[in-house]
Amino acid sequence: MAADSDAHVTLSGKVEKIIPAAFDEPEKAQICVDKCDEFYEKVRIENKLTDKDGNAVGLKPGAKVEVSVDADKNAVTKKD
């Protein structure tokens, strides 16, 4: 969606820890996102990404990452 989005922001972050798979939940990567309110700075995602060759890969603790938010024109309002 990034190429076609009308609004976007990219924030830097760092993988804080890897949470092992448990029960029916997959392994997760906990990411601490910069420039967020302290209470909301951590997000958890399934630790399964795809590299440029199509291989399944996972993030490592301490890895620097970028978190992007993309929105189309119907999802945003103009700010002064």
C-alpha positions in Angstrom: 0.0 0.0 0.0 2.9 2.4 0.6 3.3 3.3 -3.1 -0.4 4.0 -3.5 -1.1 5.6 -0.1 -2.0 9.2 0.4 -0.5 9.5 3.8 2.3 7.7 5.6 4.8 7.8 8.4 7.8 5.6 9.1 9.2 5.3 12.6 12.4 3.6 13.7 12.3 0.9 16.3 14.3 -1.9 17.9 13.4 -5.6 18.5 13.4 -5.7 22.3 12.8 -9.5 22.7 11.6 -12.6 21.0 8.7 -14.3 22.7 8.7 -18.1 22.2 5.8 -19.9 20.6 3.3 -21.2 23.3 0.3 -23.3 23.0 -1.4 -22.3 19.7 0.4 -18.8 19.6 3.3 -18.4 17.1 6.6 -16.9 18.1 6.4 -13.1 18.4 8.9 -10.2 18.1 8.3 -7.4 20.6 9.3 -4.1 19.0 9.9 -0.8 20.9 8.9 2.0 18.5 10.6 5.4 18.9 8.6 8.6 19.2 5.6 7.0 20.8 4.0 7.6 24.2 5.6 5.3 26.7 2.5 3.3 27.4 2.1 2.5 23.6 5.6 2.2 22.4 5.7 -1.6 22.3 4.1 -3.7 19.6 4.2 -7.5 19.1 4.1 -9.1 15.7 4.4 -12.7 14.5 8.1 -13.3 14.0 7.8 -14.5 10.5 8.9 -12.3 7.6 9.9 -13.0 4.0 13.2 -12.0 2.6 13.8 -10.7 -1.0 14.3 -14.3 -2.2 11.0 -15.5 -0.7 12.5 -17.3 2.2 10.9 -17.3 5.7 13.0 -15.4 8.2 12.7 -14.1 11.7 13.9 -11.0 13.5 16.7 -11.1 16.1 16.8 -9.4 19.5 18.4 -6.0 19.1 17.7 -5.7 15.4 16.9 -2.1 14.2 13.6 -2.0 12.2 11.2 0.5 10.7 7.5 0.5 11.4 5.4 2.1 8.7 1.8 3.3 8.8 0.1 3.9 5.4 -3.4 5.3 4.9 -5.6 6.2 1.9 -7.3 9.5 1.5 -10.6 8.2 3.1 -8.8 7.4 6.3 -7.2 10.8 7.1 -8.2 14.4 7.9 -6.3 17.5 7.2 -4.3 19.0 10.1 -3.3 22.7 10.3 
